[in-house]
Amino acid sequence: MGSDTVTVKPDLALLRGENTVFPVYIDPPMGLALDERTVLSSDGDRFYDFDGDYGVGNCSRLGPWYCDKYHTNRMYFEFAPTNLAGKHVIDAVFRAYETWSFSCTPQGVDLWRTNNISEGSTWPGPAQLDLMGDRVVSAGRGTACSPEQPDSWIEFQDNPAEPDENLTSTVRSFANGKFSRLTLMLRATDEGNPDAWKRFDDNAQLQINYVPKPGLPSPYGVVPGNGTMRYCNPHIGDPLIVTDSTPRVQAGTQTLVQPASNGFKGSLHAYFDAERYDPNTGKWIHTWDALSPSYRPDGYLETVEMSYRADQIMYRVRMQTRSYWTHEGKTSSMSSGYTPWCYFKTDTTAPKAPVITSNGPYVPCLPNDCPGAGAPGQSGLFTFRPAPGDVDITGYRYRLITQTGASTVNGGSPAAQPVTPKLAGTHVLTVEAKDVRERYGEKAEYIFKVAPGQAPVGRWQYADRPEGTATSTTTKDTATEGTVRHDATLTGGATWSARARRGPGDHSLDLNSADPAKQQAYAATTGPAVNTRDSFTVSTWAYLTDTATNRVVLSSSGNQDSAFTLYYSANNRKWAFNRGAQDLATTPDIVSLADATGPARVWTHLAGVFDTKGNTDKTDDTIQLFVNGRPQGQPVRLSATAATYEPWMSPDGLQIGRTRSGGVYQQYFRGYIDETTVWQRALDADEVREESRAREADGLETPGVELAAHWTAEGASGTQIPESSGYGKPALVLSAEGAQLADGGDGTELRLDGAKGHASANGPVIDETGSFTVSARVRLDGAKLATKPVGSRSHVLGQATPAGGESSWALWVEKVSAEGYLWRFGRTAVDASGKVTQTAFASSEGSAELDTWVQVTGVYDHLEETPSGHGNLRLYLDATPQVASEPTGFGAPTQGTGALSSGRGSASGTTGHHLPGAVSDLRLWTGAMEREQINTRVLGNPGDI
């Protein structure tokens, strides 16, 4: 059990002076022309402070310069939270290296927390917020003093005898993300006393003693019998049946933030808490708890055997991680939240684990050998038989552990059952036997591995734009499946754009020219990239800028018609995927249409699947559209829709940005296209969902994110804040009352009065049915928030729902008590009448910091799995993830429209959720950021964390 230490260095250090009116020449040469409103900068190694009297007497030893009046100066050190996310601060020490004192007599020097600084900070400097500590010292005069006073580190640490010193608690709040930057100032206690003047190096540092914050255990659950897998049934109506009277429970100890491979992994315990149900009172009664026997590191799977559990009793158990440390002789701990309850019922006479046998192609994994077989979507046949000694089995219940529902089959020895894995990788098939008393019993497990499906036969990422070349007209097919590649030729003014789905450094296909002569641009392969007679899947990202007419993203044409077309339907205002019944000018197109209206000027993932079901019976052929990984409606059976349907093969190349209809190429795309991929097989829904994740780079798990909109008050003036992402989003327009752009001391800010003030633009700017990230730099006005009623919300940024009255998504601060405020990021779905159908939010762990700048980031990941399905909300303060105490799953494919507002909510009524405070920066990205990306792209902190 213990703790660790991390040293944090400032990423900005400045020396501020009052009445500085002299130029300075320092060896090594550096010219600094200063006036009374200018910051004195560093020479890279050391900062210098000069008072008038001392300077006049020592000019000759520093070089040619002259001095006039110079009264006082202060040193500022600004720290980023780069290495503090997920750390609980036990103790903090600020160290500054003193290199000179005016006097040998110790003098007072104070350490203050201030508002933030910049290279444009001017006298009298940022406001002083809180005294962190004080010292009375003298160092750096060497042999000029007796005894000698060499250069020395001066340390500031909380003194228990002085309750006004708050360094540790302040650094702890900083590590918890309550404010964006920590700025500390050194100044003489008596700035009018020349004897108190000192010099310090710019190499100050914070030394922080910490332990990792505990995170929710993962994995966790109950082992029902003699197997190896754990299960957590979260509903009392469907408890896990446990056939062992002393069942085992498991929990993986976790830290809130994954430590570096060589980092301190904590001294952790797994804690287990169990209750039993009393049917007489209808209450749950505590019955057992346990703490893991030893301290464990992050990621350790702890197994504990429970004491005897009475038969036929309902129980529930939950788990948490606890982090321990000893400081100054006192042992302390902190706990994560609890996992959801896991319900189980003991029944030692219930059926035992049945026997599972594979009839192929899948084989069982052994401890050191787990060969892959089959493929995603390929069914395996499995036979179920009773366990030895079980004679009254009447049926079975079975499912893959990744599936939400189970299948059933009757009979003690039924025929082999088909089981279809949807993704490559390791799968677990669980089977429970049912007896004549309708009891399901212990789970049997069959672990097997699914080999990867056939790779894409074509992939165009448009990332091969030749630097400094505007004439290249070829983009490479980077797929590796097969022996023939199908490079695409850019034609008609098609080119590359730096606006691309995977973010900085990536490129997309640019079909967005304002020149009418280039508005029939496209790209095409010279031969068929996929055989359209057999099963295939096409997938791409599209950013549509013009909805005046049909706009085609992908197609594969014949002589008269196209075998398929993936496009935007102007008439329906929806995305669509169609199949030409025959290659004739007069035959109909069979369409799979999106469920909802598709917004323009947003990045959207599209996929179309043609499935022959692996046979030659055309009546089985279907098509289906997917938008952002979600299937749109049910598969469309082609022959049932068009009696003339025939599965024909396109002889032409893949057309990117146009289609052929009536023998004529038409419906040219306007906008950007990226990450185009084709497979010679029908991907299932899980595979399409994974493809829509958009990795940052090939082979990486990190999701790609693209800045979609950016409004910054810095540089803005008048009544608008321009948008600067490059996508041409509308400016935020300030309300006539209660909103103004003003100088906040460290830059321009949007000030809002909390009553009428707001700024708004036409939305949406992102496709909210997919993943996105929103971040804002905010300073709350504590005095005005204090006047608002408990329960009130103050919105920072949000998008209205189609019917108005609610926010499809929003960042806000909520007053939860007389003096308590929580940051929240939430989503709401409504029906056509505006009635709320689903809502969820992620909340901050502690009360929001007032009257200082905070970076608040909300993430919606439409692919993240939760107990309720796919889709989850996360909240970060700076780069610190906030642990959710309530469910944050949100799976509704909802899309906001209309006003996007800062400083006001979308709710109708008298309050409007107005925000009192200031906003300086608002950004939205396509894609769900992870913590490392928030640290680098939102906060601008370099390096690994």
N, C-alpha and C positions, 0 to 999 in steps of 0.2 A: 504494500500500500504506500502510495506516495504521490508526488506531484512533479511537475517539470517546469523548466524556465525557458522563456522565449525573449529575445531581445529585439525590440522594434526601433528602427531608426527613422528620423523624420524624412519625409520626401520633399519638404520645403522648409527652408530656414532663412529668416530675414532679420536684418538689423535696422531698426527704425530710429531716426534721430529727430530732435526738435531743433529748429533754427539752424539747420545745416546749410551753410552758405559758401562752402569752399570746394574747389576741385582737389582731387587727391591723385598722387602718383605713388604707386607701390611697386616694389621690386619683388617678383617678376612684374614687368610693366603691365599696367592696367589703368586705363583712363576712365574716370567716372565724373561726369559733370553733374553736380548736385545742386538742387535748390531746396527751399524749405518745404517742398511738397514731394520730395523724391526719396525712395528707399535706397539706402546704402547697401550694395550687394557684396557678395563674397568673391575672393580671388580663387576660390576652388578648394582651398585648404583651411582657411581661417577667416573669421570675421574680425574687424577692427573697430574699436570705438575710441573716439578722440574728444576730449573736452577741450575747451578753449585754452585754459591755463596750461594744462599738461602739454598740449600740442605746440604751443608757442615755444616752450622750452626744449622741445625735442624734434623739431622739424628736420634738422640736419641729418639725423640718423635714419630717417625714413625716405629721404629723397626730396626733390624740389616741390614744395607745396606751401601754401600759406593758410593761416587759420584766422577766422574771425570768431564771433560769439558762437558757442556750441554748448548747450546746457545739459541735455540729457539724451539718453538713448535706451532702447529696450530690444531684447532679442526674442524672436518668435520662432517656435518650432511646431510645424504642423505634421500630424501623423495620419497615415491611412490605416484602415482596419485590415490590411492585407493578410496578416498571419493570426488574426484573433477570432475568426469565425469558429463557433463551436467550442470555445474555451471559456471556462468559468474562472474568473480572476480571483485568486486568493489574496495576493499582495502585489503591490506595484511600487517601484522605485524609479524616480527620475534622476538621471545622472548628467551633469554638465561639467566640462573640463575647464577649470579656471586657470588662465595663463598670465594674469596680471592683476594686481590690486594697486590702487593709488596709495594706500596706507598699510603699514604693517599691523595696525590695530584692526581686529576683526570688526566687520560691519555687516549690517543686515541686508539680505537679498531675499526677495519674495518670488514665489512661483504662483502664477495665476493662470486659470483657464480663461480664455477670451473667445470671442467670435472668430471666425476664420479669417485668414489673411490671403493676399495675393500679391504679385509683384507690383500691383498698382495701389496697394494700401498706402494711405497718407496719414499724416499726423492729424488728430491725436491717436490714430490707430483704432483697432476694433475695440468694442466694449469689453470691459473686464467683467466676467461672470461670477467667478468663485475663487477664493484663495485656496490653493492646493497645499501650501506649506511655506515655511520660512527657515532660513539658516543665518547664523551670525558667524562669518568666516573671513579668512584672508589667506590667499595663496598666490603663487606666481611671482613673488618678488625676490626669490632666490636668496643669495647671500646678503642682500640689502637689509634683511631682517635678522634678528638674533632671538631665538634660534632661526635657522634657515627656513624659508617658506618656498618650497619648490612648487612647480605646476601640480595641480591636484584635481581629482574628481570630487565634485561636491554633490552629495546625495540628498534628495528630498523624499521623505517617507512619512506616512501618517504617524503622528505622535498621539497616543491615547490620552495624554494629559491636555491636549489641545483639540477639543471637539470640532473646531472650525476647519480642520485640515481634512480634505475629502479626496485625496488623490486616488486611493484604491477604489472607492465607490464610484468615482467618476470614470476611471479606466474600465471598471466592470460594466458600467452603462454603455460606454463606447464599444466594448467587445460585444455587448448584446444588441448592437445596432440601433441604439436609441438616438444617436446623432451621427452624421456622416463623416465628420473629420474632428480630430482632437487637436486643438491649438493651445499650446502652453507658452507663457511669456515669463521671461526673467527680467526683473527690474530691481533697482535699489529700493530698500524700504523707505529711505529718505532720499529722494532724488535731488533735493537741494543741497545735500551734503557732499562736497567734492571727495571727502575721504571714502565714500561708499562706491566710487566709480570703479568698475572692474572690466576685464575682458574675459570672454569665454570662447572656446572653439565652437565650430558648427557641428561637431560630432556628438552632440547630446543623444541620449537614448533612454528608452523606457525598458526597464527590466521587469518582466512580469512572471510571477509564479502562478501556475494554473493547473487545473485538471480538465480533462475533456468533459463536456456536458454529456449526460447520458441520453441516448435515443431510445425509441420504442424497440423492444426486443424483436428480432427477426432472424429466422423463422420462429414460430411458437405453436403450441398445441398439445394435444393429448395423444399418447400412443395407446390404441384401444386394446391391444393384446400382445402377441409375441412378435409383431412385425417391427419394421424399422421406421416407417413413416409416421409423422404426427399430423393430426387433423384438428381443425377448429370449426365446429358447427356454431355459427353465431346466432341461431334462433332456437328458442325454447321448444318450439313445435317440432323441431327436427334434431333432437339431440344425438350425439355420437353414442353408439352402443359399445360399452366397455365390458369385456368378458373376464377381466382380471380384477380381483378385489383389491389389489394394491397397484393401481395403474401408474404408469410413468408419465411425467409431464416434462416438456422441453421448452427452452427459451434460449435464443441466441443473444448474448450480451452485445450491445451496440453503443457506440458513441454517436452523438448527434451529427457530427461531421466526420467523414472518414479520415483518419489520420494518414499522414504520409507514410510511405513504406518504412522509412527509418525514424518515424515520429513516435512520441509517447502514446501508447495505446490504452492507458488508463488502468486503474485498479477498480474493477467492476464486480458487482454481484448481480445475479438474477434473483428476483424475488417473486414468489408464487403465493397467490391469495385465493382460497377456495371457500365457497359457501354451499350449503345444502338447502333444498326447498322444503318448507314445512306446509304440507297440504291442508293442515287444520287451520292455520292462521293466514295462509297465502303469502307468507313472508320468507325472505332469504335470511339464513342464519350463518354467521361465520363458523366454519368447522375445521379449518386447517390452513396453515401457512408455513412457508419454508424459505430460507435464504441459502443460496448455493454455498457449499462448504468452504470454498477458497476464493481468493481474489482472481478474477479472470481478465484477460485483455479483450479489446474490441474483436467481435466476430467469433467468440467462443460459444459453441453450442452446449449448453448445460442440460443435463438430464437428472431429474430428481424423482425418486419413487415416493408416492404418497403413502400415508398410513392406511390402515384398513378402511375400505369404503363399503358401507352396508349395501346389501343387494336390493334391487328394485327402488333405488332412491335417485332423485334427480339432483345433479350437482352442476356447479359452474366454477370455472377457474379463470383467472386473468394474471398477467405477468407484467413486470416492469424491470428496467435496468436501474441500478443504483451505482453512483460513482463516489468513491471514498478518498479522503486525504487527511493527513495530520499536519497541523501548522501551529507552531509555538506550543507544542505539547498537547493540543486539543484535537481529537478526531471528529471530523464532520463528514456529512454526506449530502448528496442531492439526488433526486429521483426523476426519472422520466415520467411521462404519463403512463396510464395503464393501457394495455392492449384491450380490444373488445373481449367481452366474456366469451368463453368457450363452454358450451353446454354439453353435458354427457350424462348418461344413465348407466348405472351398473346393472348387469344382468348376466350372471355367471352361467346360467343355463341356456342362454341364447345360442344360436348356431355359431360354430367356430368358423375360422377363415376357410373358404372353399379352395379347391384346387383349380388353378388356371393353367391351361395348356394352349400353346400357340400352334395353329395349323398353317402358319406362314403368312406373309414372308418375314414377320418380325421374330427375332430371337431374344432370349432374356439377357440382360446385362449381368455380367459376373463382376466380382470385386475389382479385378484388374483387366477386364476385357469387356468392352461394350461396343460391339460392331454395329454400324448403321446398316439399315436395310430399307427396302421400299422407298417411298417418297411422300411428300406432303400431298394429301388428298387420296392416297392409295390405301384402300381398306385392308385390314388384316383380319383373319378369322381366328376366334378364340373359343375354346370349349371350357365349360364350367362344370365341376363335379363337387358333390358334398365332401366335407372334411371326413377323414376316417372316424367312424363312430356316429356320425350324424345320419339318422335314418328317416327323418320326417321332413325333409327339405321339399318345398313346393315351388320354388322359383328363385330368381336372382335379380339384383339391382346392380348396374354397372355403369361406369363412366370413366373418361380420362380426367385426371385430376385438374386439368386446365379448363374443363368444361363446367358450365354452371348447372346444367340439368343432367339427370340420370335416365338411362333406359332400363326397361324391365323385360323379363322373359319368364314364362311359366314352365314348370316341370323340373323334376330333380336332375334329369340328364338331358337338357335340351340340345338341339342341333347347334353347331358352331355359329357364333354371333359375329357379324361384321363390326369392326371398330375402325373409325377413320381419323387418324391424326391430321391436323390442319397445318402444322409447322414442322420444319426439320428440328432435330435435337432430341434430347431425352424426354420420354413421356412415362407416366405412371398410370396404368390401368388398375382401378380398384373395383372389387366385386364383393358384394354382400349376399349371403344366402338368406332365404326366408323360410320359416317353418310353418307347420300347420296352425300355429297360434298367431300367424301373421306378424311374427317378430323377425326383423332383420338383425343380423348379428355382426360378428367381428369382420373387419375388412381384410380381404386378401389383396396382395399387391403384385403386379407384374410390371417390371421396369424394362423398357426397351428403348432403342434409339432409332430415329427415323433419319435416313440419309437425305442430304439436300436434294431438292427437286432440280430439274434441268435449269441451268442458268439462262439469263437473257440471251437471245440470239442477236440482239442489236441494242446498242446504248449510245446516245448522243448527248454529251454534257455541255457542248459549246464552250468548253474551257480552254480550247486550243487556239484562241485568237492570237495571231502572231504580234508580238509587241512592236510598236512603231510601224506596223504595216496595215494599210487600209484596203489593199487590193486582193488579199487572199479570199477565195470563194469556196473553201472546203472545210467541213468540220468532220472529225474522225468518228468512226464507229469504234468505241472502245470495248465492246463486248468480247468475250473470249470463247464462247460456245460456237462450235462449227469451224469450218476451214475458210469460209468466205466472209469478208468484211464488206459492209455497205456504207462507205463514206457518203455524206450528203453534200450536194453542191448548193451554195447560196446564189439565188437568182433574183433579178429585178430590183436590186437595191437593198436586199437583205444584208444585214451586217451583225456585229456583235455589240452587246451592251454590258456595262459593268453593273447594271441592276440585275442581280441574279439571286436565285433562291437560297443558295448556300452561303451568301454573305460576302464580305470583303475578299477580294482576290478571285472570285468566281466570275463567270460571264454567262449570258443568255443569248438566245437568238432574238435580234431586234427587228421586228416587223412593224415599227411604230413611226415611220417617217411622216412628217407633215407635208412632204412634197407629193402632190398628186401623181407625179410620174413614177413614184416609188411605192405606191399603195397597192400594188399587185405583187409584192415581194413574197418569196417563199423559199424553202429548201426542199430538195428531193434526192432520193437515192436512185441509182441507175437501173436497179433491178429490184424485184420483190424482196423486201426484208423479212417477210413472214408469209407462210402459206395460209391464205385466208379460207381455204376449204377445210382445214383441220382446226382443232382448238387453238386459240391464241389469246393473248392479253396485250393491250397497249396501255401505256401509262405516261403521264407527263405533268409538268407544272405549267400553268398558264396565268398570265396577267393581261386581262382584256381591258382595252382603253376605249373601245367604240362599240356601242350596242345598237347602232342604227339598223343593222341588217344581220343576217346569220353570219357568224364568224367561225371558220373551221380551224381547229387546232391540228388534227391528224386525219389522214384518210389513206386508202389504198385503192387506186382507181382501175377501172376497166376501160373498154372502148366507149361506153355510153354512160355508165353509172359508176358508183364506187362500192366496193365490197363492204366497207365500213366507213363511217364518218363519226369522229368525235368532235362536237361543236357546241356553240352557243346558239340557242334558238331565240331569235329576236321576238317572234310572235308569242312564245310562252314565257320569255324572260327567264329561261332556265337552261342549264347544261343538258346535253343530250348525247346519246350514243345510238347510231342506227346501223342497220344492215340492209343493203340493197337486195331485193328478192331475186333479181336476175340482172345480168349486164345488158339491160335494155333501157331505152329512153323513157318508156312508158310504164315500167313496173314500179310498184310502190316501195317505199322505204319502211322498214319495221323499226320502231323507235323505242328505246328505253329512256325515259325522261326523269330528270331530277325531281325529288320530292318538293323542293322549295325554290323560290326565286333566288337566282345567283347574283351576288353583287359584282359590279365592275370595279376596275382599278384596285384589285386585291390579288395576291398570289393564292391560287386554288389548285389542289391536287386532283387530277382527273384520271380515271381508269375505265377501260371498257373490256369486258370479258365475253368471248364467244366460246361456248362449250358444246362439244358434240357428244359428251358423255362417254367418249372412248369407243363409239360404235359408228356404223354407217347408216343408221336409221335416222333420216332427216327430221322425223317427227319429234325426236328427242332434243334437237338443237335449240339452244337458248342464247340470248344476249342479256347483259346486265351492266348498268352504269354504276360507278362508285365515285363519290365526291368526298374528298378528304378522308379516304379510307372507309367510308360508310356506304353500305349498299343502298341503292335508291330503289325502293319498291321491291317487288319479286322479279325473278328472272322471267323474261318475256319469251314464250315459246313461239318460234318463228312460223312454223307451218300453221299454227292455230290462228295467227294474225293475218298471214297472206298465203292463200292456197297455192299461189304460183311460186312459192319460195323454193330455191335450189341452192345448195351449198357450193358456190362457185369460187374459183381462184382468181385473184387479181393478177394480171400479167405485168402491171406497172410497178414502179418504185413507190416507196413510202413518201407521201406528200405531207410536208410539214408546213401548214399554214394555208392550205386550199383543198378543194375537192373537185371531182368531176360529176356533173349532172347534166343530162340531156346532151351528152357529148362535148360539153364545154367546161373548162376549168373556171371556177367562180368561188364566191364567198370567202374571199381572202381575209386572213386574220389581221387584226390591228392590235398591237401590244407586244408582249415578250413571251417567249416559250423557253422552257428549261427542263433538263433532266428527262429527256424522252427515252423510253425503254419499251422493247417488245419481247415477248416470250412466245415460244411455239408450244404453249400449253395453257390451260385455263387455271389461273391462280385462284385459290379459294379466298374467302373473305379475310381470314387471318393474315394471309400473305400480302394481300393488297393493303391491309392496314399497316403492316410493317413497312411496305414500300413507301407509304405516305409519310413516314417519319423523317425523311430527308436528312441523311447523315451529313455532318460538316465536311467530311472527306471520305473517300472510299476506304473501307476497312476500319473506320472509327465508329464508336458508339455515340459520340457527342452529336447532338442534333444541330443541324445547320439553322442559323437564324439570320434574317435579313431585315435591316432597318427599313420600316415602312412609312414612318412619319416622325418628324422631329420639329418641335417648337421650342425655341429658346428665347428668353426675354433679352439676353445679352445682345446689344446692337439694335434692338427694336425701338421704335419710337412712334408717337402718334397714337392711333387707336387700333393697331393691328400687330400681331406677332406672326411674322412670316414662317412658312414651313420650309425646311431645308434638307429633306432627305434625298432630293433629286427626283422623286416621283410626282412632284407637282401637286401635292395636296393643298387644300385651301388654307388660308391664313386663319388664325384665331382672331375673331373680332371682339373687342372689348365692349361691354355693356355701357350704356350712356351714363349710368350712375354706379358708384361703388367699386369701380375698377380703374386702376391707373398704373402706368409704367413709371418706376421711380428708381433712383440710385440708392441701393441698399448698403453702400460702403464697400462691398466687394463685388460690385457689378449691378447691372440693371435687373429688376425683379418686377413681377406682376403682383401688385398689392390689391387685396380683396377685403371689403369691409364686413363680410359675414351677414349682410342684410339684403343687398341687391346686386353686388358686384359679381361678375362672371365674364368668361370669354368663351365663344363658341364658334364652331365651323360645321359645315355639312359633312356628315359621315355616311357610311362607315369608311374606315381606312384600312381595315383588316378583315379577312374572312374568319368570322368568329366560330364557324362550325369546325374549324381546324385549330391547331395550337397557336398561341400567341403570348407575347410578353408585353407588359406595360409598366413604365417606371416614371416616377416624378420626384423632383427635388422640392421639398416643402418646408415652410416654417410656420408653425401654428401660433396664433395670437392667443396666449393664455388668458389675458384679461377679458377678451371678448368671448372666448369659449366658456369662461366661468359664468357668464350671464345666460347661457343657453340651458334649456331644461334637460334633465336626465332622460336618456333615450334618443336625443337628437343626433342626427348625422350631419357631417360636414363633408361634402364631396370634393375630392381633388380633381378627378377626371373620370368621365363615364360616357357611355354610349346609350342613347335612348332605344327602347324596344319599338317595334313597328307601330304598335298601338299607342305609344306614349304612356306616361304615368308610371313607368318603371325604367330601370336601367338594365340593359342586356348584360353589361358588365360595368363595374365601377371600383375605384379606389376611394376609400373614405376613412374618416376618423369618427368614432362613435363615443358619445358620452355615456358611460355605463354606471357612473356613480357621481356624487357631488364633486369629487376631485379626481375621478378616474376616467381615462380615455384609451380606447383601443383602436389600433390601425386594423383595417379590414379590406380584403379584396373579395368581391362576390360576383355571382352570376345569377340571372333570373330568366326563366323561360315563361312565355305567356301564350295563350291561344289566340285565335283570330279576334276574339272580343276584348282582349287585353287582360283576361283573368290569368293570374299566376298559376302555372302548372308545376314548376320546379324551381327551387332556389337553394343555394349553398354559398358559404363563404369561409375563407381562411382568416384567422385572427392572430394578432400579435400576442406574445406570451405575457408581456408586462405593459404597464401604462405608457402611453406615448409621451415622448419628451416634448415640452413646450418651449417656445421662444428660441429655438435653435434649428438649424437646417438638418433635415433628415432625408435620406434617399429611401423611398418606399417602392418596392417592385412586386407586382403580381404576375403570376405565371399560370396560364391555363394549358394543360397538356391533355389533348383530346384522346391520346393513346394510353395514358397511364391507367393501369388496372386498379380498381378499388372493389370493395365488397359489393357495390351496387352496379359494377360494370366498368366500362372504359370512360375516362374523363375525370380529371382531378384539378383542384386549385391549390396553389402554393403561394405563400407570402414570405418576402424577405425584407428585413431592415438592413440596409447596406448589403453585405454579402452573407448575413446571418439568417439561416432558415428559421422560421417560427414554427414551433411544434404545435400541431393542431390538437385541440381538446374535443372537437366535435367533428362529425363526418364532413369531408370536403369534396366528396364525389359529386360530379355534375356531368351527366351524359347527354343532355338534350342537345340536338343539333340546331341551336337557335342562332339567329342573325339579327343584330340591331340595324336600325336605319334612322335617318333624320339627324337631329342635332347631336354632335359630340361636344360636351361642355366641360370646362374647367372652372371650379369654384361654385358649381350649382348642380344639384341632382336632377334627374329626369322626372321625379315625382311631381304631380300636380298638387296644388294646395297653397297654404299661406307661407310655409317656411322655404320650400324649394331646396332644402339641404345646403344652404349657402355656407361657404368656407370663410372664416376669419383668419387672415394670415397672408402669406406670400408664396408664390410659385415662381421658380426661375427656369425650369427645364422639364419638358414633357416629351417622352419617346415611346413609340410602339414598334415592336418587331413581329414579323411572321416567324413562328417557331417558338418552342418552349425552352427557354434558357435553363441551364444548370448553374449551380453556384459558381463554378469557375468562370463561366461566361459573364455572369453578373459582375464578378470582381474585375474582370478585364475590360468588358465592353460598356458596362454601365458606370462603374466607378473609376475606370481608367487606371487600375492598379496593375503594374506589370508583374510578371513572374508567377511561379507556382504558389498555390496556397494549400 
